[in-house]
Amino acid sequence: MIKIKGRTVAAGAALAVLTLSGCVPAQTTPSADASAGGLPPAIAQSGTLKVGTSPAYAPMAFKNPDNANETIGADIDLANAVAKQLGVKVELVETPFDQLINSVATGRVDTVMSGISDTVERQKSATFVDYLNSQGRFYALTDKAGGYTGEDTICGKTVAVSSKTDYYDQVADVSKKVCESAGKPAIERLSTDSGAAARLQIEQGRADLAVQGGEGIAYLDKFTEKGKYKVVLDPLPGTPFGAIVMKDDMQLANALLKAFQDIQANGEYDKILAKWGLEEYKLTPVINGTK
């Protein structure tokens, strides 16, 4: 259960797996001095920051189970906190996940905050302001998790994983490194279109394990399905979640970076992470932190 706007929500929203992150080494970032440019004039004059979101991944962005017309989540709270620092309001623009980056490139939105990972490939077409750690994790039903005590115990198993995420290729990499190179059976990937669909596969016995972001599994265990699933094996390589802006829009990138730094300094960032059980995923904001 979770408190939202003074009431208790039975948060049973479906989770759609996106891609995930982990610890990122400190990077040298461009100037984050808002006084050197501040918000782009069009945003400042409108008083509105258009934020793209795909509300299908708790705890980052999802529909309130008590009010299907309301989008809630850590990304929504963070976006509002950042906008407040910038002196503007948020206008959420709901967009399918696979169209989020394009919505920035075409100017439909100013930025995207929707549990989307900063990758070197994505940096070719957009700039990321990283704000949260994330890592993909293997997990199983708790009563079957005891069988996965070493990395090679996954060889020959079927793993349900969303093909829309970086995890899909990462699982193949694990298979090659841990299993196939040692002459053991390869991991069989069972492609799904969401985290909820992956969980259904292990519940119905069509997959032995599943993969999704650690923050999503933590949310399930804390708020909706406590004790049902258990994380096993080592984390997959991490990539941070980032707010996306147009590739060359360093004015907005720096303004967002400064705002993230400010909400960390004033404690609002920590409050939001604590609200959603994400304290362990705290990240010092950085521009294009993935190298």
MARTOR-87169 format. One record per residue (C-alpha): residue in three letters; x, y, z. Coordinates in steps of 0.02 Angstrom, whole numbers, plus 50000, padded with zeros to 5 digits. Example, Ala and Ser with C-alpha at 12.3 -4.5 7.8 and 13.67 -1.06 7.14 Angstrom:
MARTOR-87169
ALA506154977550390/SER506844994750357/
***
This chain:
MARTOR-87169
MET500005000050000/ILE500585017449966/LYS500005034850015/ILE499645046549871/LYS498845063549894/GLY498235058950066/ARG497425042550023/THR497975024450020/VAL498175016549849/ALA498174997849821/ALA499494999049689/GLY499194984349575/ALA499694992549414/ALA500464981949279/LEU502324983649255/ALA503034985149082/VAL504884982049081/LEU505974995349011/THR507844995649016/LEU508884998049165/SER510415004749254/GLY511745003249385/CYS513175012749460/VAL513965025049341/PRO515695032149368/ALA515855050549401/GLN515915060749241/THR516445078249198/THR514865087249144/PRO514565103249044/SER514215119049141/ALA512625117649243/ASP512495136149283/ALA510685140649247/SER511135159049252/ALA512195156249097/GLY510645152748994/GLY509185146049096/LEU507695138249009/PRO507485140148821/PRO506405155648788/ALA504925145848717/ILE504755135348876/ALA505045150148992/GLN503745160548900/SER502435146748897/GLY502735142649081/THR502525124249038/LEU503745109749022/LYS503025096248908/VAL503585079448977/GLY503355063448878/THR502875047948974/SER502335030048941/PRO501325026249099/ALA501495007449106/TYR502965004449222/ALA502765005449410/PRO503545013249507/MET504185025449376/ALA502585030249285/PHE500915021149290/LYS499055023849307/ASN498355026249481/PRO497375010449520/ASP496075021249608/ASN495925033749465/ALA496315027949288/ASN496385045949230/GLU497865050049343/THR499665045649303/ILE500785043349455/GLY502525037049496/ALA504285042149540/ASP504615049949370/ILE503035060349384/ASP503525066649557/LEU505295070349500/ALA504685079549345/ASN503555090449450/ALA504955094049575/VAL506155098849435/ALA504845109749351/LYS504515118749515/GLN506365122849528/LEU506295129749351/GLY504745140149387/VAL503615131149264/LYS502245118049271/VAL502225100549196/GLU501115095249052/LEU501165076349034/VAL501085069648856/GLU500725051048851/THR501655041948714/PRO502015023548674/PHE503705018748743/ASP504505015148575/GLN504035032648515/LEU504705042448664/ILE506385047448590/ASN505565052348426/SER504325063248520/VAL505805073748580/ALA506635074048410/THR505045080448327/GLY504705093548461/ARG503095085648521/VAL503815086148697/ASP505235095848778/THR505905081048875/VAL505515062948918/MET505555055649093/SER504885038049087/GLY506135025349152/ILE507145026048992/SER508975021448996/ASP510445031848940/THR511435021348814/VAL512855025948698/GLU511765021248549/ARG510345032648605/GLN511565046948634/LYS511795047448444/SER510065055048429/ALA509725063148599/THR510535070448754/PHE510225062448925/VAL510195070549096/ASP510455055349206/TYR509565055449375/LEU509305037449437/ASN510285021349443/SER509535005349376/GLN510044987349342/GLY509194972649262/ARG508954957749379/PHE508534939449354/TYR507134933649467/ALA506054918349496/LEU504554913249597/THR505174912649776/ASP504814894149799/LYS505914890049648/ALA507304902649676/GLY508374890749779/GLY508954881749624/TYR509944896549561/THR511494896849670/GLY512844899649539/GLU512944908549373/ASP512974892549271/THR511354886349350/ILE510434897049224/CYS511144887549076/GLY509804878348978/LYS508414887949066/THR507054898448985/VAL507074916849031/ALA505594928248995/VAL506184945748950/SER505454960548858/SER506184962148683/LYS505904981148696/THR507264982648827/ASP509164981848834/TYR508964966448943/TYR508504955748793/ASP510244957248719/GLN511074956848891/VAL510314939748925/ALA511044933648760/ASP512734940348816/VAL512604930648980/SER512174914948883/LYS513714916648772/LYS514904921048914/VAL514304909149049/CYS513504894748956/GLU513964892748773/SER515814896848798/ALA515894882748925/GLY515004870348814/LYS513404871148916/PRO511624873248848/ALA511174890848796/ILE509894901348888/GLU508264901548792/ARG507504919048784/LEU505614919948786/SER505164936748710/THR503784946948793/ASP503164964648770/SER503164969648954/GLY503694965149129/ALA501934959949173/ALA501944947849026/ALA503624940849082/ARG502954937649256/LEU501464928749183/GLN502634916949091/ILE503504911249251/GLU501854910149344/GLN501144898749209/GLY502714888249198/ARG503224893049021/ALA504814901349086/ASP505984897049229/LEU506524914849265/ALA506184932549207/VAL507174948649194/GLN506674966549231/GLY507344982049317/GLY507794980349499/GLU506734995449545/GLY505194986849474/ILE505494971049572/ALA505804981149730/TYR504144990049703/LEU503224973549684/ASP503974966649843/LYS503644982249945/PHE501924987149885/THR500954974349785/GLU501584956349787/LYS502694954749939/GLY503694938749946/LYS503074931749780/TYR504674934149682/LYS506514932949728/VAL508014940649642/VAL509374928149596/LEU511114928449519/ASP512164943949485/PRO511454960149414/LEU511544963649229/PRO512624978349172/GLY511874994649233/THR511345009949135/PRO510565025349216/PHE508845032449184/GLY508935049449103/ALA507835064149056/ILE507965065648866/VAL508125081848769/MET508555085748588/LYS510355080948553/ASP510985098848531/ASP509875107248660/MET511195109848792/GLN510265124748862/LEU508815113948918/ALA509995099648968/ASN510975111249082/ALA509395118949155/LEU508735101449197/LEU510415096249268/LYS510435111449382/ALA508645108049437/PHE509075089949480/GLN510575095949578/ASP509465108249670/ILE508145095349721/GLN509535084149785/ALA510235098649886/ASN508545103449962/GLY508065085450004/GLU506565083849887/TYR507445070749780/ASP507765059449931/LYS505965061249989/ILE505315055749819/LEU506475040649812/ALA505965035649988/LYS504125037149943/TRP504325024249804/GLY505605012949889/LEU507025018249774/GLU508315024449899/GLU509665012349840/TYR509545019149663/LYS510095036849704/LEU511245044649574/THR512195061049565/PRO511475069649409/VAL512595069949256/ILE512415073349070/ASN512695058148957/GLY513445047849098/THR513525031648999/LYS515175030248905/
***
